[in-house]
């Protein structure tokens, strides 16, 4: 049920799911948003990250990045990679929302690099980079893009 909720609805919706039926082995199941969120965070997320490490590890990839600020004024860097899988074809995979203290080029670049390394990926294997038009991301002199080009000169 937690996988269904994670894929198809908000976590709050789990409170409104009906009981599976009297006499069923699932009839005594009680799953509400707190438990569901914990299952997603502590069980499903690590398992999905391990699968992604195995699937995307040591492959060429492109990265899509954007920085934003949430409602609590927390600065976040969103990272998505695109790679080719021999069975699935082209795959877009969400790496994560990385909290950052500052939104300057150096901090964003190092946060991106560290997050990629936790998945067994290296910026040297990066073939493409996409982001919004913010100067900190794609500026000509001092940006995340110029730092990626220094590590991976063939990146477009």
VMD Tcl script that draws the C-alpha trace (Angstrom):
set ca {
  {0.00 0.00 0.00}
  {2.87 2.37 0.78}
  {4.32 1.85 -2.71}
  {0.93 2.61 -4.25}
  {0.59 5.79 -2.20}
  {4.14 6.89 -3.06}
  {3.52 6.40 -6.78}
  {-0.08 7.51 -7.23}
  {-1.24 9.91 -4.53}
  {-0.27 12.13 -1.65}
  {0.59 10.60 1.70}
  {-2.41 12.30 3.29}
  {-4.70 10.20 1.06}
  {-3.71 7.01 2.89}
  {-5.88 8.13 5.83}
  {-8.96 7.78 3.59}
  {-8.24 4.30 2.22}
  {-10.86 1.82 3.30}
  {-10.23 -1.33 5.29}
  {-9.62 -4.34 3.05}
  {-12.62 -6.28 4.38}
  {-13.76 -8.38 7.26}
  {-12.27 -11.84 7.43}
  {-9.37 -10.90 5.17}
  {-5.81 -11.25 6.40}
  {-5.48 -7.55 5.61}
  {-8.60 -6.72 7.64}
  {-6.51 -5.76 10.67}
  {-4.10 -3.60 8.67}
  {-3.83 -0.07 9.96}
  {-1.80 2.26 7.80}
  {-2.04 6.01 8.22}
  {0.13 8.85 6.98}
  {2.75 8.78 9.75}
  {3.48 5.07 9.35}
  {3.18 5.28 5.56}
  {5.65 8.19 5.40}
  {8.08 6.28 7.63}
  {7.85 3.19 5.41}
  {8.49 5.28 2.30}
  {11.37 7.20 3.91}
  {13.09 4.33 5.73}
  {12.35 1.24 3.63}
  {11.34 2.11 0.08}
  {13.67 5.05 -0.51}
  {16.90 3.20 0.43}
  {15.82 0.19 -1.67}
  {15.10 2.38 -4.69}
  {18.41 4.20 -4.26}
  {20.27 0.87 -4.22}
  {18.49 -0.17 -7.43}
  {19.45 3.12 -9.06}
  {23.10 2.70 -8.00}
  {23.18 -0.70 -9.70}
  {21.34 0.46 -12.83}
  {23.10 3.77 -13.47}
  {26.55 3.09 -12.01}
  {29.46 3.78 -14.35}
  {27.24 4.75 -17.29}
  {27.35 7.94 -19.30}
  {24.54 10.29 -18.27}
  {23.14 13.78 -18.50}
  {22.11 15.80 -15.50}
  {19.20 18.16 -15.01}
  {19.54 20.55 -12.07}
  {17.54 23.35 -10.53}
  {17.79 25.19 -7.25}
  {14.83 26.44 -5.31}
  {13.70 27.54 -1.87}
  {10.89 25.75 -0.04}
  {8.21 27.20 2.23}
  {10.52 27.03 5.24}
  {13.20 29.09 3.40}
  {15.40 25.98 3.02}
  {17.49 26.14 -0.14}
  {17.38 22.90 -2.16}
  {19.13 21.58 -5.24}
  {16.99 19.17 -7.28}
  {18.94 16.63 -9.34}
  {17.68 14.31 -12.09}
  {19.82 12.14 -14.34}
  {19.04 10.65 -17.73}
  {20.86 7.55 -18.91}
  {20.35 4.67 -21.34}
  {19.46 1.27 -19.90}
  {19.85 -1.79 -22.13}
  {16.42 -3.13 -21.09}
  {14.35 0.01 -20.39}
  {15.81 2.40 -22.97}
  {16.16 6.04 -21.94}
  {15.55 6.44 -18.19}
  {15.00 9.62 -16.19}
  {15.83 9.09 -12.53}
  {15.29 11.45 -9.61}
  {18.46 11.57 -7.51}
  {17.18 13.78 -4.77}
  {16.65 17.16 -3.21}
  {19.97 18.22 -1.74}
  {19.83 20.85 1.01}
  {22.37 23.64 0.45}
  {23.39 26.50 2.70}
  {24.21 28.92 -0.10}
  {23.19 29.13 -3.72}
  {26.51 30.19 -5.18}
  {28.24 28.26 -7.98}
  {30.85 26.62 -5.76}
  {28.36 25.30 -3.19}
  {25.90 24.06 -5.82}
  {28.66 22.37 -7.83}
  {30.14 20.57 -4.81}
  {26.68 19.52 -3.60}
  {25.93 18.11 -7.06}
  {29.26 16.34 -7.25}
  {28.87 14.80 -3.78}
  {25.33 13.58 -4.51}
  {26.47 12.00 -7.79}
  {29.34 10.25 -6.01}
  {26.93 8.69 -3.49}
  {25.31 6.97 -6.49}
  {28.65 5.82 -7.88}
  {28.58 8.42 -10.67}
  {31.38 10.72 -11.72}
  {31.07 14.10 -13.43}
  {33.70 12.86 -15.90}
  {30.94 10.64 -17.36}
  {28.52 13.56 -17.75}
  {27.59 14.12 -21.40}
  {25.03 16.90 -20.95}
  {23.85 19.49 -18.46}
  {20.46 21.24 -18.34}
  {19.10 23.86 -15.98}
  {17.20 27.11 -15.96}
  {18.85 30.27 -17.23}
  {20.07 31.55 -13.85}
  {23.56 33.03 -14.09}
  {24.74 30.95 -11.13}
  {23.85 27.82 -13.12}
  {24.87 28.68 -16.69}
  {26.89 31.91 -16.50}
  {29.95 32.33 -18.70}
  {32.58 33.14 -16.04}
  {31.76 31.56 -12.67}
  {28.89 29.08 -12.70}
  {28.01 25.45 -12.14}
  {28.29 24.99 -15.93}
  {31.86 26.33 -16.14}
  {32.90 24.02 -13.30}
  {31.32 21.00 -15.00}
  {33.12 21.91 -18.26}
  {36.43 21.92 -16.36}
  {35.81 18.35 -15.16}
  {34.09 17.03 -18.30}
  {35.20 19.03 -21.39}
  {32.97 17.01 -23.77}
  {29.80 17.85 -21.83}
  {27.23 19.91 -23.75}
}
mol new
graphics top color blue
foreach p $ca { graphics top sphere $p radius 0.5 }
foreach p [lrange $ca 0 end-1] q [lrange $ca 1 end] { graphics top cylinder $p $q radius 0.2 }
display resetview
